Amino acid sequence: MDLKPEFIKSAAKWQDCPEPNLPEYAFIGRSNVGKSSLINMLAERKSLAKTSGTPGKTQLLNVFLMQQSWYLTDLPGYGYAKVSKKKRGEFDKMITSYLTKRPNLVNTFVLIDCRIPAQKIDLEFMIWLGENQIPFSIVFTKIDKISSAALQKALLNYKKEMLKSWESMPQVFTTSAESKLGRLELLNYIGSLNEQLKGRFQTNSNS
């Protein structure tokens, strides 16, 4: 499945994003969660999203056009990015404004490193999404780094933690940027949402 990915622009605020005439999907996670690697894996392009050993490298809203029919937006990571408190406040404002005000945002994919136990910052972020009625899914990354038994245990523990605050779990995906595991599941999910939204957006594609 060739997504024909195309970088559109980097925006400092949601108002600078492209015309909201196509469905849009946001990807976000704590610094170093493997977000750029996952986006590159989905797009099947080695350096579509810039990967870096330095946490907090993404500092703008980076928008990509996929299949000429939907947008993928790479959001700055939250957490321990090596930036000043003032700068971190600016990032938070940019992210929350985008998530609450972008009219064509269909779903936010929250990335979680499957090897790390549930973190307060992630749990609180998802509660905030819920309170603001922003649809989201959880994407566990780096599943190739642990055994399948350890993965099942980690997923079970995470579910237990989530159900302390939630009545049911959101959609969950397990992925590996290395082996491309989870790629089709994610893209099929996006495709099914796009199908449901047909006619709601002007589209510049005949597909």
C-alpha positions as CSV (number, residue, x, y, z in Angstrom):
1,M,0.0,0.0,0.0
2,D,1.8,3.1,-1.3
3,L,0.6,6.2,0.6
4,K,2.4,8.6,-1.7
5,P,3.5,10.7,1.3
6,E,4.2,14.3,0.7
7,F,5.5,16.8,3.2
8,I,3.1,19.8,3.2
9,K,4.4,22.2,5.9
10,S,5.6,22.9,9.4
11,A,3.2,25.1,11.4
12,A,3.9,27.0,14.6
13,K,0.1,27.1,15.4
14,W,-3.0,25.3,14.3
15,Q,-4.2,28.3,12.3
16,D,-1.2,27.9,10.0
17,C,-2.1,24.2,9.2
18,P,-3.4,23.5,5.7
19,E,-7.1,24.1,4.8
20,P,-9.1,21.7,6.9
21,N,-10.7,20.0,3.9
22,L,-9.4,16.5,4.4
23,P,-9.6,14.1,7.4
24,E,-6.6,14.5,9.7
25,Y,-4.8,12.2,12.1
26,A,-2.4,13.3,14.8
27,F,0.5,11.3,16.2
28,I,1.9,12.3,19.6
29,G,3.9,10.7,22.5
30,R,6.5,11.4,25.1
31,S,10.0,12.3,23.8
32,N,11.9,9.2,22.5
33,V,8.8,7.0,22.1
34,G,9.7,6.2,18.5
35,K,7.2,8.5,16.8
36,S,9.3,9.6,13.8
37,S,10.3,5.9,13.2
38,L,6.7,4.8,13.3
39,I,5.6,7.6,10.9
40,N,8.4,6.6,8.5
41,M,7.4,3.0,8.8
42,L,3.8,3.8,8.0
43,A,4.8,6.0,5.0
44,E,7.5,3.5,3.9
45,R,9.9,6.4,3.6
46,K,13.2,6.4,5.5
47,S,13.4,10.0,6.4
48,L,9.9,11.5,6.0
49,A,9.8,12.4,9.7
50,K,13.2,13.4,11.1
51,T,14.4,10.9,13.6
52,S,16.9,12.0,16.2
53,G,18.7,10.8,19.3
54,T,17.8,14.1,20.9
55,P,14.4,14.0,22.6
56,G,12.2,17.0,21.7
57,K,13.4,17.4,18.2
58,T,9.9,17.9,16.7
59,Q,9.1,21.5,17.7
60,L,6.4,22.3,15.2
61,L,3.2,20.8,13.8
62,N,4.5,18.8,10.8
63,V,1.8,18.0,8.3
64,F,2.0,15.3,5.6
65,L,-0.5,14.5,2.9
66,M,-1.1,10.8,2.5
67,Q,-2.8,9.1,-0.5
68,Q,-3.8,12.6,-1.7
69,S,-6.8,12.1,0.7
70,W,-5.8,12.6,4.3
71,Y,-3.4,14.4,6.5
72,L,-1.0,13.0,9.0
73,T,0.3,15.5,11.6
74,D,3.4,14.8,13.6
75,L,3.0,16.7,16.9
76,P,5.9,17.7,19.3
77,G,6.6,15.2,22.0
78,Y,5.7,15.9,25.6
79,G,7.7,15.0,28.7
80,Y,11.4,15.5,29.3
81,A,12.4,17.4,26.1
82,K,15.5,19.4,26.8
83,V,13.9,22.8,26.5
84,S,13.3,25.7,28.9
85,K,10.1,25.8,31.0
86,K,8.9,28.8,28.9
87,K,9.5,26.9,25.7
88,R,7.7,23.8,27.1
89,G,4.8,26.0,28.0
90,E,4.7,27.2,24.4
91,F,4.7,23.6,23.1
92,D,1.9,22.7,25.5
93,K,-0.2,25.6,24.4
94,M,0.5,24.8,20.7
95,I,-0.5,21.1,21.2
96,T,-3.7,21.8,23.3
97,S,-4.9,24.5,20.9
98,Y,-4.3,22.2,17.9
99,L,-6.1,19.3,19.5
100,T,-9.1,21.3,20.7
101,K,-9.5,23.6,17.7
102,R,-8.5,21.8,14.6
103,P,-11.9,21.2,13.0
104,N,-10.9,18.2,10.7
105,L,-9.0,16.2,13.3
106,V,-10.5,12.7,13.3
107,N,-8.3,10.8,15.7
108,T,-5.2,11.3,17.9
109,F,-2.8,8.3,18.1
110,V,-1.1,8.4,21.5
111,L,2.2,6.5,21.3
112,I,3.4,4.5,24.3
113,D,6.7,2.5,24.6
114,C,5.5,-1.0,25.4
115,R,8.6,-1.6,27.6
116,I,7.8,1.1,30.1
117,P,5.1,0.8,32.8
118,A,2.2,3.2,32.6
119,Q,3.5,6.7,33.2
120,K,1.5,9.4,35.0
121,I,2.1,11.9,32.2
122,D,0.6,9.6,29.6
123,L,-2.4,8.6,31.7
124,E,-3.1,12.3,32.6
125,F,-2.8,13.3,28.9
126,M,-5.3,10.7,27.8
127,I,-7.7,11.7,30.6
128,W,-7.4,15.3,29.3
129,L,-8.2,14.0,25.8
130,G,-11.3,12.3,27.2
131,E,-12.5,15.3,29.1
132,N,-12.2,17.4,25.9
133,Q,-14.0,14.7,23.9
134,I,-11.0,14.2,21.6
135,P,-11.1,10.7,20.1
136,F,-7.8,8.8,20.5
137,S,-6.2,5.4,20.2
138,I,-3.2,3.9,21.9
139,V,-0.3,2.8,19.8
140,F,2.3,0.6,21.6
141,T,5.7,1.0,20.0
142,K,8.9,-1.1,19.9
143,I,7.2,-4.5,20.4
144,D,10.1,-6.2,18.7
145,K,12.3,-5.2,21.7
146,I,10.5,-7.6,24.2
147,S,9.3,-11.2,24.1
148,S,5.7,-11.8,23.3
149,A,5.0,-13.1,26.8
150,A,6.5,-9.8,28.3
151,L,4.4,-7.8,25.8
152,Q,1.1,-9.6,26.8
153,K,2.0,-8.9,30.5
154,A,2.7,-5.3,29.7
155,L,-0.5,-4.8,27.8
156,L,-2.5,-6.4,30.6
157,N,-0.9,-4.2,33.2
158,Y,-1.5,-1.1,31.1
159,K,-5.2,-2.1,30.7
160,K,-5.5,-2.6,34.4
161,E,-4.1,0.9,35.0
162,M,-6.3,2.5,32.3
163,L,-9.5,0.9,33.7
164,K,-9.0,2.7,37.0
165,S,-10.1,5.9,35.1
166,W,-12.0,4.6,32.1
167,E,-15.1,2.4,31.6
168,S,-13.6,0.7,28.6
169,M,-10.4,0.7,26.6
170,P,-9.9,2.8,23.5
171,Q,-8.7,1.2,20.3
172,V,-5.2,-0.3,20.9
173,F,-2.5,-1.1,18.3
174,T,0.8,-2.9,18.8
175,T,3.6,-1.8,16.4
176,S,7.2,-2.2,15.5
177,A,9.0,0.3,13.2
178,E,11.7,-2.3,12.6
179,S,9.5,-5.2,11.5
180,K,6.5,-3.1,10.2
181,L,4.2,-5.0,12.5
182,G,1.0,-3.2,13.0
183,R,1.3,-1.1,9.8
184,L,-1.6,-2.6,8.0
185,E,-3.9,-2.6,11.1
186,L,-3.2,1.1,11.6
187,L,-3.7,2.0,8.0
188,N,-6.9,-0.1,7.7
189,Y,-8.3,1.6,10.8
190,I,-7.6,5.1,9.2
191,G,-9.0,3.8,6.0
192,S,-12.2,2.7,7.7
193,L,-12.6,6.0,9.5
194,N,-12.1,7.9,6.2
195,E,-14.7,5.7,4.6
196,Q,-17.2,6.6,7.3
197,L,-16.4,10.3,6.8
198,K,-16.9,10.2,3.0
199,G,-18.8,13.3,1.9
200,R,-18.1,15.2,5.1
201,F,-14.9,16.8,3.7
202,Q,-14.2,18.2,0.3
203,T,-11.7,15.9,-1.2
204,N,-9.3,16.5,-4.0
205,S,-9.1,12.8,-4.8
206,N,-11.2,10.5,-6.9
207,S,-10.2,7.5,-4.9
